[in-house]
């Protein structure tokens, strides 16, 4: 089975943008040189497994979100996504979300 590096690079870029991070911000989390992520996202370098794991940790996603063709979110993924989205919400905003979720 071949590794689809093109799909991985697109998924990294998708999740990085979804988290509103620049390449420069993400490389700080993964402790790589500034051009590293750019080379991966442009298809000029294949990421190492340790780098992929650091990217996942920094983006708060499961490795399957980068490696699989159709990432299916499981309960833990949904919880992490909700936690990320609710970070910084006011008490009122959280109560509105809770009311909507229980309706």
DRENBA-175521 format. One record per residue: residue number from 1; residue in three letters; x, y, z of N, C-alpha, C in turn. Coordinates in Angstrom, 1 decimal, padded with zeros to 4 digits. Each point is the difference from the previous one (the first is absolute). Last residue first. Layout:
# DRENBA-175521
  num  residuo      nu      nv      nw     cau     cav     caw      cu      cv      cw
  NUM      ALA       X       Y       Z       X       Y       Z       X       Y       Z
...
END
This chain:
# DRENBA-175521
  num  residuo      nu      nv      nw     cau     cav     caw      cu      cv      cw
  103      UNK  -031.7   020.6   022.9  -001.3   000.2  -000.6  -000.5  -001.1  -000.9
  102      UNK   004.4   000.7   002.3  -001.0  -000.8   000.7  -001.4   000.1  -000.5
  101      UNK   003.7   002.5  -001.8   000.4  -001.4  -000.1  -001.0  -000.9   000.7
  100      UNK  -000.5   004.7   000.1  -000.2  -000.5  -001.4   000.3  -001.5  -000.1
   99      UNK   000.8   002.2   004.1  -001.5   000.0  -000.2  -000.2  -000.6  -001.4
   98      UNK   004.5   000.7   001.1  -000.6  -001.1   000.8  -001.5  -000.1  -000.2
   97      UNK   002.2   003.7  -002.0   000.4  -001.3  -000.6  -000.6  -001.2   000.7
   96      UNK  -000.7   004.2   002.0  -000.7  -000.1  -001.3   000.3  -001.3  -000.7
   95      UNK   002.5   001.0   003.8  -001.4  -000.4   000.4  -000.9  -000.1  -001.2
   94      UNK   004.4   001.6  -000.6   000.0  -001.4   000.4  -001.3  -000.5   000.3
   93      UNK   000.6   004.6  -000.8   000.1  -000.8  -001.3   000.0  -001.5   000.3
   92      UNK   000.0   002.9   003.7  -001.3   000.1  -000.7   000.1  -000.9  -001.3
   91      UNK   003.9   000.5   002.5  -000.9  -000.8   000.7  -001.4  -000.1  -000.7
   90      UNK   004.1   001.1  -003.2  -000.5   000.5   001.3  -001.0  -000.9   000.7
   89      UNK   004.1  -001.6  -003.4  -001.4   000.4   000.1  -000.3   000.6   001.3
   88      UNK   004.2  -002.0  -001.2  -000.1   001.4  -000.2  -001.4   000.5   000.0
   87      UNK   000.7  -004.9  -001.4   001.1   000.7   000.7  -000.2   001.5  -000.2
   86      UNK  -002.6  -003.4  -002.2  -000.6   000.7   001.2   001.1   000.8   000.8
   85      UNK   001.1  -002.7  -003.9  -000.9   001.0  -000.4  -000.6   000.8   001.1
   84      UNK   002.9  -003.7   000.9   000.7   001.0  -000.7  -000.9   001.2  -000.4
   83      UNK  -002.0  -003.8   002.0   000.9   000.7   001.0   000.7   001.2  -000.7
   82      UNK  -002.4  -002.9  -002.8  -000.9   000.9   000.8   000.8   000.8   001.0
   81      UNK   002.3  -003.2  -002.4  -000.4   001.1  -000.9  -000.9   001.0   000.7
   80      UNK   001.4  -004.0   002.2   001.1   000.9  -000.1  -000.4   001.2  -000.9
   79      UNK  -003.2  -003.3   000.5   000.2   000.7   001.3   001.1   001.0  -000.1
   78      UNK  -000.8  -002.9  -003.7  -001.1   001.0   000.1   000.2   000.9   001.3
   77      UNK   002.9  -003.7  -000.7   000.3   001.1  -000.9  -001.0   001.1   000.1
   76      UNK  -000.7  -003.9   002.5   001.1   000.8   000.5   000.4   001.1  -000.9
   75      UNK  -003.4  -003.0  -001.5  -000.4   000.8   001.2   001.1   000.9   000.5
   74      UNK   000.8  -001.2  -004.9  -000.6  -000.8   001.0  -000.3   000.9   001.2
   73      UNK   000.7   000.8  -005.6   000.2   000.5   001.4  -000.7  -001.0   001.0
   72      UNK   002.2  -000.8  -004.9  -001.3  -000.1   000.7   000.3   000.4   001.4
   71      UNK   002.6   000.8  -004.9   000.1  -000.1   001.4  -001.4   000.0   000.7
   70      UNK   001.9  -001.6  -004.7  -001.2   000.7   000.5   000.0  -000.1   001.5
   69      UNK   003.9  -001.4  -002.1  -000.6   000.6  -001.1  -001.3   000.8   000.4
   68      UNK   004.2  -000.9   003.5  -001.1  -000.7  -000.7  -000.6   000.9  -001.1
   67      UNK   003.7   001.5   003.0   000.4  -001.2  -000.8  -001.1  -000.6  -000.8
   66      UNK  -000.4   003.9   003.1   001.0   000.3  -001.1   000.2  -001.2  -000.9
   65      UNK  -003.0  -000.3   003.7  -000.4   001.1  -000.8   000.9   000.4  -001.1
   64      UNK   001.1  -003.4   003.2  -000.9  -000.5  -001.1  -000.5   001.2  -000.8
   63      UNK   002.5   000.8   004.0   000.8  -000.3  -001.2  -000.8  -000.5  -001.2
   62      UNK  -002.3   003.2   003.6   000.5  -001.4   000.0   000.8  -000.2  -001.3
   61      UNK  -000.5   004.9   002.5  -000.7  -000.9  -000.9   000.6  -001.4   000.1
   60      UNK   001.4   004.7   001.6  -001.0  -000.7   000.9  -000.9  -000.9  -000.9
   59      UNK   004.0   002.7  -001.2  -001.3   000.3  -000.5  -001.2  -000.6   000.8
   58      UNK   004.6  -000.8   001.2  -000.2   001.5   000.0  -001.4   000.4  -000.5
   57      UNK   001.2  -004.6  -000.1  -000.1   000.5   001.4  -000.2   001.5   000.0
   56      UNK   000.7  -002.0  -004.1  -001.3  -000.4   000.5  -000.2   000.5   001.4
   55      UNK   004.2   000.7  -002.0  -001.1   000.8  -000.6  -001.3  -000.3   000.5
   54      UNK   003.6  -002.7   001.4   000.0   001.4   000.6  -001.0   000.9  -000.6
   53      UNK   000.5  -004.2  -001.9  -000.6  -000.2   001.3   000.0   001.4   000.8
   52      UNK   002.0  -000.2  -004.2  -001.4  -000.2  -000.2  -000.7  -000.1   001.4
   51      UNK   004.7   000.0  -000.2  -000.5   001.4  -000.3  -001.6  -000.1  -000.1
   50      UNK   002.4  -004.0   000.6   000.0   000.8   001.2  -000.5   001.4  -000.2
   49      UNK   000.3  -002.9  -003.8  -001.0  -000.4   001.0   000.0   000.8   001.2
   48      UNK   001.8   002.3  -004.4   000.4  -001.2   000.8  -001.1  -000.3   001.0
   47      UNK  -000.6   002.6  -004.9   000.1   000.1   001.4   000.4  -001.3   000.7
   46      UNK   001.3   002.0  -005.0  -000.9  -001.0   000.6   000.2   000.1   001.6
   45      UNK   000.7   003.9  -004.0   000.6  -000.9   001.0  -001.0  -000.9   000.5
   44      UNK  -001.1   003.2  -003.3   001.4  -000.1  -000.3   000.8  -000.9   001.0
   43      UNK  -004.9   001.6  -000.4   000.4  -001.3  -000.6   001.4  -000.2  -000.3
   42      UNK  -002.5   003.6   002.3   000.1   000.2  -001.4   000.5  -001.2  -000.7
   41      UNK  -000.6   000.1   004.7  -001.3   000.4  -000.6   000.1   000.3  -001.5
   40      UNK   004.0  -001.2   002.4  -001.0  -001.1   000.1  -001.3   000.4  -000.7
   39      UNK   003.3   003.3   000.4   000.5  -001.0  -000.9  -001.0  -001.2  -000.1
   38      UNK  -000.8   003.4   003.2  -000.2   000.5  -001.3   000.4  -001.1  -001.1
   37      UNK   001.0  -000.8   004.5  -001.4  -000.2  -000.3  -000.4   000.5  -001.4
   36      UNK   004.5   000.7   001.5  -000.3  -001.4   000.0  -001.5  -000.3  -000.4
   35      UNK   002.5   004.3   000.7  -000.3  -000.4  -001.3  -000.5  -001.4  -000.1
   34      UNK   001.4   002.0   004.3  -001.1   000.7  -000.6  -000.4  -000.5  -001.4
   33      UNK   002.4  -003.3   003.5   000.4   001.2  -000.6  -001.2   000.6  -000.8
   32      UNK  -001.3  -003.1   004.2   000.8  -000.1  -001.3   000.4   001.3  -000.5
   31      UNK  -003.1  -001.6   003.9   001.5   000.2   000.2   000.8  -000.4  -001.2
   30      UNK  -004.9   000.4   000.9   000.6  -001.3  -000.3   001.5   000.0   000.0
   29      UNK  -002.7   003.9   001.1  -000.5  -001.1   000.8   000.7  -001.3  -000.3
   28      UNK   001.0   003.8  -002.6   000.5   000.2   001.4  -000.5  -001.1   000.9
   27      UNK  -001.4   000.1  -004.5   001.3  -000.5   000.2   000.6   000.2   001.4
   26      UNK  -004.3   001.8  -001.1   000.0  -001.4   000.1   001.4  -000.6   000.2
   25      UNK  -000.6   004.6  -000.9  -000.5  -000.3   001.3   000.1  -001.5   000.3
   24      UNK   001.1   001.6  -004.3   001.0   000.4   001.0  -000.4  -000.3   001.4
   23      UNK  -003.0  -000.7  -003.6   001.1  -001.0   000.0   001.0   000.3   001.0
   22      UNK  -004.7   001.8   001.2   000.9   000.2  -001.1   001.0  -001.1   000.0
   21      UNK  -005.1  -000.3   002.1   001.4   000.1   000.2   000.7   000.3  -001.3
   20      UNK  -004.8  -001.1   001.3   000.4   001.4  -000.1   001.4   000.2   000.3
   19      UNK  -002.6  -004.1  -000.3   000.4   000.4   001.3   000.5   001.5   000.0
   18      UNK  -001.2  -002.1  -004.0  -001.2  -000.2   000.8   000.2   000.5   001.4
   17      UNK   003.6  -000.2  -003.0  -000.9   001.1  -000.3  -001.2   000.0   000.9
   16      UNK   002.8  -003.7   000.3   000.8   001.2   000.4  -000.9   001.3  -000.2
   15      UNK  -001.6  -004.1  -001.7  -000.1   000.1   001.5   000.7   001.2   000.5
   14      UNK   000.4  -000.8  -004.7  -001.4   000.2   000.4  -000.2   000.2   001.5
   13      UNK   004.3  -001.1  -001.7  -000.4   001.4  -000.3  -001.4   000.2   000.4
   12      UNK   001.5  -004.3   000.4   000.7   000.8   001.0  -000.4   001.5  -000.2
   11      UNK  -001.7  -003.1  -003.1  -000.7  -000.1   001.3   000.7   000.8   001.1
   10      UNK   002.0  -000.3  -004.3  -001.3   000.8  -000.1  -000.7  -000.1   001.3
    9      UNK   003.9  -002.6  -000.4   000.3   001.5   000.0  -001.2   000.8  -000.1
    8      UNK  -000.6  -004.6  -000.3   000.5   000.4   001.4   000.3   001.4   000.0
    7      UNK  -001.1  -001.9  -004.2  -001.2   000.1   000.9   000.4   000.5   001.4
    6      UNK   003.5  -000.9  -003.0  -000.7   001.2  -000.5  -001.3   000.2   000.9
    5      UNK   002.7  -003.8   000.7   000.6   001.2   000.6  -000.7   001.3  -000.4
    4      UNK  -001.1  -005.3   000.3  -000.4   001.1  -000.8   000.4   001.3   000.6
    3      UNK   001.9  -005.3   000.1  -000.4   001.1   000.9  -000.3   001.2  -001.0
    2      UNK  -000.3  -005.5  -001.2   000.7   001.2  -000.1  -000.5   001.1   000.9
    1      UNK  -000.1  -005.6   000.2  -000.8   001.2   000.0   000.9   001.2   000.0
END
